[in-house]
Amino acid sequence: MIDTIVLAIPREKLDIVDLTYYGVPKWDLKSRTGQYTIHVKNPSAKDEEGGLYFPRLTGIRRKKEGDSEWTSLVKIEFSAPKLLYKNNLDELSEGQFPAVVDALHHRLEHMGVRINRQTLEDAPVSSIHYSRNIELTKGYTAQYAISELGKINLNKRFDFARARFLNDGQSLCAHTTTHEFVMYDKIADLAKGPKRSIDRDQTKYQLNLFEKFNDVGEVLRIEARLSKKRKMNSLFKQLGFGENPTFKDVFSEEKSKKVLLYYWNTMIEKNSLLLFAHSLTAKDLLRQILIARQTAKSRTALYLTGLLLLAREGNGLRELRAILSKRSTDRTWHRIYADLNETTEQLNRLRPREWFDQIKYTLEHYKPFNIK
């Protein structure tokens, strides 16, 4: 439903235990100019070794334009599911909002930041990532779905976005400065180091999930990242929601569902015919054979792909049999023909859009994904 959130809270609404000049928190100085200073406070190594997940804090002190006065605020960035589950493969439900607030309140206090719970619930939101983990079944893989979806020219559908494949085709990201639409293989991402993974804020617990839960199956993760408040407000207004939402406002199944469906419908569904208007390449055919024959070894799948491609070329089976006749007996040819028939029947039972329908169904019928 929801993953990363950035709250922006005025300094006067917080009680920060360790203070230095002008009430700026005694954190690490990130940058300083004549107009602003930025301090950061991240979890300590000891905190992370303890196994709990902590938010990342940024203190910003800025001089008002044309004025000698300064304003200060603290940005609190965190993954909501990681506060409770220590991972974001498990998804939250709307009813867990009080538990998330309690956990965030506790972690902030541990980091020397005291804040009233009600103030936390009503805190302004400057950025929000809505997400869904979609378990694919019947032999479909996340990488297969990404390769198919990548055939849509997202550059033309996403303002002036840069759409690119990452991690050998295991991720697809359409990016602008104000928002992103990201699809990636969630299970494969757990196995990557912090420099290569899409989720850069992996917890120690989450890094172990790949080994512990590698039988979860294929999970395609879809994220709509509204990284700027201006973009969030314009989209919320377009979808019929109020602008300038609070933490409590954005923690909503309805908003999550509508935002993700908006991106899916405008960028993917609207152009989905493009996915099936092309001729199958050799690699497309190989992928479909691996789906149709889930127990087939790599060598068998390669043999069947070549067989089907050769059977389609020129004068078809008659020509193929003539080519092989000097090196094979009738008995061998009948075995080859039986393989061809069996594979064709299995491919005919495939619904070309079934993986597509699985994604759409999961987006439309909200049910949190949880690992066993």
C-alpha positions as CSV (number, residue, x, y, z in Angstrom):
1,M,0.0,0.0,0.0
2,I,2.5,2.6,1.1
3,D,6.3,2.5,1.6
4,T,8.5,5.6,1.9
5,I,7.1,8.8,3.4
6,V,8.8,12.2,4.1
7,L,7.3,14.4,6.7
8,A,8.3,18.0,7.0
9,I,7.7,19.4,10.5
10,P,8.4,22.9,11.7
11,R,11.3,23.0,14.2
12,E,9.1,24.6,17.0
13,K,6.9,21.6,17.1
14,L,9.8,19.3,18.1
15,D,11.7,18.9,21.3
16,I,15.3,17.9,20.2
17,V,17.4,16.9,23.1
18,D,20.9,17.7,21.8
19,L,21.1,21.3,20.5
20,T,23.8,23.6,19.3
21,Y,23.7,27.0,17.7
22,Y,20.3,28.6,17.0
23,G,18.4,25.5,18.0
24,V,19.9,23.5,15.1
25,P,20.2,19.8,16.1
26,K,23.6,18.6,17.0
27,W,23.8,16.3,14.0
28,D,26.3,16.0,11.1
29,L,26.7,19.1,9.0
30,K,25.9,18.3,5.4
31,S,26.1,21.7,3.8
32,R,26.2,25.4,4.7
33,T,25.8,28.7,2.8
34,G,24.9,32.2,3.7
35,Q,21.2,31.3,3.1
36,Y,20.8,27.9,4.7
37,T,22.4,25.1,6.7
38,I,21.5,21.4,6.5
39,H,22.3,18.9,9.2
40,V,21.5,15.1,9.0
41,K,21.1,12.4,11.6
42,N,21.1,8.8,10.5
43,P,20.8,5.6,12.6
44,S,24.1,4.7,14.3
45,A,25.8,1.4,13.6
46,K,24.8,0.2,17.0
47,D,21.2,1.1,16.3
48,E,21.2,-0.9,13.0
49,E,23.0,-3.9,14.6
50,G,20.1,-4.0,17.2
51,G,17.9,-5.1,14.3
52,L,15.3,-2.3,14.5
53,Y,14.6,0.1,11.6
54,F,15.1,3.8,12.2
55,P,14.1,6.9,10.1
56,R,16.6,9.3,8.6
57,L,16.4,12.9,9.7
58,T,17.4,16.2,8.0
59,G,17.4,19.5,9.8
60,I,17.1,22.5,7.5
61,R,17.6,26.1,8.6
62,R,16.8,28.7,5.9
63,K,16.8,32.5,5.7
64,K,13.5,33.9,4.4
65,E,13.8,35.6,1.1
66,G,14.3,39.3,1.5
67,D,14.3,39.0,5.3
68,S,16.9,38.6,8.0
69,E,14.7,36.0,9.8
70,W,15.4,32.3,9.7
71,T,13.0,29.3,9.5
72,S,13.8,25.8,10.6
73,L,12.2,22.5,9.9
74,V,13.0,18.8,10.3
75,K,12.4,16.2,7.5
76,I,11.7,12.7,8.7
77,E,12.1,10.0,6.0
78,F,11.1,6.4,6.6
79,S,9.6,3.3,5.2
80,A,6.4,2.6,7.0
81,P,6.3,-1.2,6.6
82,K,10.0,-1.5,7.8
83,L,9.0,0.2,11.1
84,L,6.7,-2.8,11.9
85,Y,8.1,-5.7,9.8
86,K,11.8,-4.7,9.3
87,N,11.2,-5.3,5.6
88,N,8.9,-3.9,2.8
89,L,8.1,-7.2,1.2
90,D,5.3,-7.5,3.8
91,E,2.6,-4.8,3.2
92,L,0.6,-2.8,5.6
93,S,-3.1,-2.3,5.9
94,E,-4.9,1.0,6.7
95,G,-5.8,-0.2,10.1
96,Q,-2.2,-0.4,11.2
97,F,-1.7,3.4,11.2
98,P,-1.8,3.7,15.0
99,A,0.9,1.0,15.3
100,V,3.1,2.8,12.7
101,V,2.7,6.1,14.6
102,D,3.7,4.4,17.8
103,A,6.7,2.8,16.3
104,L,7.9,6.0,14.6
105,H,7.3,7.9,17.9
106,H,9.4,5.4,19.8
107,R,12.3,5.5,17.2
108,L,12.4,9.3,17.1
109,E,12.6,9.4,20.9
110,H,15.5,7.0,20.8
111,M,17.2,9.4,18.4
112,G,16.7,12.3,20.7
113,V,13.6,13.8,19.0
114,R,10.4,14.2,21.1
115,I,7.1,15.0,19.4
116,N,3.5,14.8,20.4
117,R,1.7,11.8,18.7
118,Q,-1.1,14.0,17.4
119,T,1.4,16.4,15.9
120,L,3.0,13.4,14.2
121,E,-0.3,12.3,12.8
122,D,-1.0,15.8,11.5
123,A,2.5,16.4,10.1
124,P,2.6,17.7,6.5
125,V,3.8,15.2,3.9
126,S,6.4,16.4,1.3
127,S,6.9,13.1,-0.5
128,I,5.1,9.7,-0.7
129,H,5.8,6.3,-2.4
130,Y,2.8,4.1,-3.0
131,S,3.6,0.5,-3.9
132,R,2.2,-3.0,-4.4
133,N,3.9,-6.4,-4.3
134,I,2.3,-8.6,-6.9
135,E,2.8,-12.3,-6.7
136,L,2.8,-13.8,-10.2
137,T,1.7,-17.4,-10.7
138,K,1.4,-20.1,-13.3
139,G,5.0,-19.9,-14.3
140,Y,5.2,-16.2,-15.1
141,T,8.3,-14.4,-13.8
142,A,8.8,-10.8,-12.8
143,Q,11.6,-10.4,-15.3
144,Y,9.3,-11.7,-18.1
145,A,6.6,-9.2,-17.2
146,I,9.2,-6.4,-17.1
147,S,10.6,-7.3,-20.5
148,E,7.1,-7.2,-22.0
149,L,6.1,-4.0,-20.3
150,G,9.4,-2.4,-21.5
151,K,8.1,-2.7,-25.1
152,I,5.9,0.3,-24.4
153,N,7.7,3.6,-25.1
154,L,7.4,5.1,-21.7
155,N,9.4,8.1,-22.7
156,K,6.4,9.4,-24.7
157,R,3.9,8.6,-21.9
158,F,5.8,10.2,-19.0
159,D,6.3,13.9,-19.7
160,F,10.1,14.1,-20.4
161,A,11.0,11.0,-18.5
162,R,14.1,8.9,-18.9
163,A,12.9,5.2,-19.1
164,R,15.6,2.7,-18.6
165,F,16.2,-1.0,-17.7
166,L,18.5,-1.7,-14.8
167,N,20.1,-4.8,-13.3
168,D,20.1,-6.9,-16.5
169,G,16.4,-6.2,-17.2
170,Q,15.2,-7.0,-13.7
171,S,14.0,-3.4,-13.2
172,L,12.3,-0.7,-15.3
173,C,12.3,2.9,-14.2
174,A,10.6,5.9,-15.7
175,H,12.0,9.0,-14.0
176,T,11.5,12.8,-13.9
177,T,12.6,15.3,-11.3
178,T,9.1,15.3,-9.7
179,H,7.9,11.7,-9.9
180,E,8.9,8.1,-10.8
181,F,7.1,5.0,-11.9
182,V,9.2,1.9,-11.1
183,M,8.7,-1.8,-11.7
184,Y,11.2,-4.4,-10.5
185,D,11.8,-8.0,-9.5
186,K,11.4,-7.7,-5.7
187,I,12.9,-11.1,-4.8
188,A,15.9,-10.6,-7.0
189,D,16.4,-7.2,-5.5
190,L,16.8,-8.7,-2.0
191,A,19.9,-10.5,-3.2
192,K,21.7,-7.4,-4.5
193,G,24.1,-5.2,-2.6
194,P,23.1,-1.6,-1.6
195,K,24.8,-0.1,-4.6
196,R,22.9,-2.2,-7.2
197,S,19.5,-2.7,-5.5
198,I,16.4,-0.5,-6.2
199,D,15.7,-0.5,-2.5
200,R,18.8,1.2,-1.2
201,D,17.6,1.3,2.4
202,Q,17.8,-2.4,3.1
203,T,17.6,-3.6,6.8
204,K,19.8,-6.4,8.1
205,Y,16.7,-8.5,8.5
206,Q,15.5,-7.8,4.9
207,L,18.9,-8.8,3.5
208,N,18.4,-12.2,5.0
209,L,15.0,-12.6,3.5
210,F,16.3,-13.9,0.1
211,E,17.8,-16.9,1.8
212,K,14.9,-17.5,4.2
213,F,12.0,-17.0,1.9
214,N,13.3,-17.9,-1.6
215,D,10.2,-20.1,-1.9
216,V,7.9,-17.1,-1.9
217,G,7.8,-17.2,-5.7
218,E,7.8,-14.4,-8.3
219,V,7.0,-11.0,-6.9
220,L,6.7,-7.9,-9.2
221,R,6.9,-4.7,-7.3
222,I,5.3,-1.6,-8.7
223,E,5.9,1.9,-7.2
224,A,4.6,5.3,-7.9
225,R,7.0,7.8,-6.3
226,L,5.6,11.3,-5.8
227,S,8.9,12.9,-4.9
228,K,7.9,16.6,-4.9
229,K,5.0,18.1,-3.0
230,R,3.9,20.1,-6.1
231,K,3.4,16.9,-8.1
232,M,1.7,15.1,-5.2
233,N,-0.8,18.0,-4.9
234,S,-1.6,18.2,-8.6
235,L,-2.2,14.4,-8.8
236,F,-4.3,14.4,-5.7
237,K,-6.4,17.2,-7.0
238,Q,-6.8,15.4,-10.3
239,L,-8.0,12.2,-8.5
240,G,-10.4,14.1,-6.3
241,F,-8.4,14.3,-3.1
242,G,-7.5,17.3,-0.9
243,E,-4.2,19.0,-1.4
244,N,-1.4,19.4,1.2
245,P,-2.2,16.1,2.9
246,T,-1.0,15.1,6.4
247,F,0.6,11.8,7.4
248,K,-2.8,10.5,8.5
249,D,-4.3,11.6,5.1
250,V,-1.8,9.7,2.9
251,F,-2.0,6.5,4.9
252,S,-5.0,5.4,2.9
253,E,-5.8,2.3,0.9
254,E,-8.1,4.3,-1.4
255,K,-5.4,6.8,-2.3
256,S,-2.8,4.1,-2.8
257,K,-5.1,2.1,-5.1
258,K,-6.2,5.2,-7.1
259,V,-2.6,6.5,-7.5
260,L,-1.2,3.2,-8.7
261,L,-4.2,2.5,-11.0
262,Y,-3.7,6.0,-12.5
263,Y,-0.1,5.3,-13.4
264,W,-1.0,1.8,-14.6
265,N,-4.0,2.9,-16.7
266,T,-2.4,6.0,-18.3
267,M,1.1,4.5,-18.9
268,I,0.4,0.8,-19.5
269,E,-3.2,-0.2,-19.9
270,K,-3.9,2.5,-22.4
271,N,-1.1,1.2,-24.6
272,S,-1.3,-2.5,-23.8
273,L,-2.1,-3.5,-27.4
274,L,1.5,-2.6,-28.2
275,L,2.6,-5.5,-26.1
276,F,1.0,-8.0,-28.5
277,A,1.2,-6.3,-31.9
278,H,4.7,-7.6,-32.6
279,S,6.0,-10.9,-34.0
280,L,7.5,-13.3,-31.5
281,T,11.3,-13.2,-31.5
282,A,13.3,-16.3,-30.7
283,K,13.8,-15.1,-27.2
284,D,10.0,-14.3,-26.8
285,L,9.3,-17.8,-27.9
286,L,11.9,-19.2,-25.5
287,R,10.2,-17.4,-22.6
288,Q,6.8,-18.7,-23.5
289,I,8.1,-22.2,-23.7
290,L,9.6,-21.9,-20.3
291,I,6.2,-20.8,-19.0
292,A,4.2,-23.5,-20.8
293,R,6.6,-26.2,-19.8
294,Q,7.6,-25.3,-16.2
295,T,9.6,-28.5,-15.6
296,A,11.7,-28.3,-18.8
297,K,15.4,-28.0,-18.5
298,S,17.3,-25.2,-20.3
299,R,18.6,-27.6,-23.0
300,T,15.1,-28.9,-23.7
301,A,13.7,-25.4,-23.9
302,L,16.4,-24.3,-26.3
303,Y,15.8,-27.5,-28.5
304,L,12.0,-26.8,-28.6
305,T,12.5,-23.1,-29.4
306,G,14.7,-24.0,-32.3
307,L,12.3,-26.7,-33.5
308,L,9.3,-24.4,-33.5
309,L,11.2,-21.7,-35.4
310,L,12.5,-24.1,-38.0
311,A,9.1,-25.6,-38.4
312,R,7.7,-22.1,-39.3
313,E,10.3,-21.2,-41.9
314,G,10.1,-21.8,-45.6
315,N,8.0,-24.8,-46.5
316,G,7.5,-25.8,-42.9
317,L,7.6,-29.4,-41.7
318,R,8.1,-31.1,-45.1
319,E,11.2,-29.1,-45.8
320,L,12.5,-29.7,-42.3
321,R,12.0,-33.4,-42.5
322,A,13.8,-33.5,-45.9
323,I,16.8,-31.6,-44.4
324,L,17.0,-34.1,-41.5
325,S,16.3,-37.3,-43.5
326,K,20.0,-38.2,-44.2
327,R,20.8,-38.0,-40.5
328,S,17.7,-39.5,-38.9
329,T,15.4,-42.5,-39.1
330,D,11.6,-42.3,-39.4
331,R,11.4,-43.2,-35.7
332,T,13.5,-40.2,-34.8
333,W,11.4,-37.9,-36.9
334,H,8.2,-39.2,-35.3
335,R,9.7,-38.4,-31.8
336,I,10.6,-34.9,-33.1
337,Y,7.1,-34.5,-34.5
338,A,5.5,-35.6,-31.2
339,D,7.7,-33.0,-29.3
340,L,6.5,-30.3,-31.7
341,N,2.8,-31.3,-31.3
342,E,3.0,-31.5,-27.5
343,T,4.7,-28.1,-27.2
344,T,2.3,-26.4,-29.6
345,E,-0.7,-27.7,-27.6
346,Q,0.9,-26.4,-24.4
347,L,1.6,-23.0,-26.0
348,N,-2.0,-22.8,-27.3
349,R,-3.3,-23.2,-23.7
350,L,-1.4,-20.2,-22.6
351,R,-3.4,-17.0,-22.3
352,P,-1.1,-14.3,-23.8
353,R,-2.3,-11.7,-21.4
354,E,-2.6,-13.8,-18.2
355,W,0.4,-12.2,-16.5
356,F,-1.0,-8.8,-17.4
357,D,-4.4,-9.7,-16.0
358,Q,-2.8,-10.9,-12.8
359,I,-1.2,-7.5,-12.3
360,K,-4.4,-5.6,-13.0
361,Y,-6.5,-7.8,-10.7
362,T,-4.0,-7.3,-7.8
363,L,-4.1,-3.5,-8.3
364,E,-7.9,-3.4,-8.4
365,H,-8.5,-5.9,-5.5
366,Y,-6.6,-4.7,-2.5
367,K,-5.1,-7.4,-0.3
368,P,-1.8,-6.8,1.5
369,F,1.0,-9.2,0.4
370,N,2.6,-10.9,3.4
371,I,5.3,-13.5,3.5
372,K,4.5,-16.6,5.5
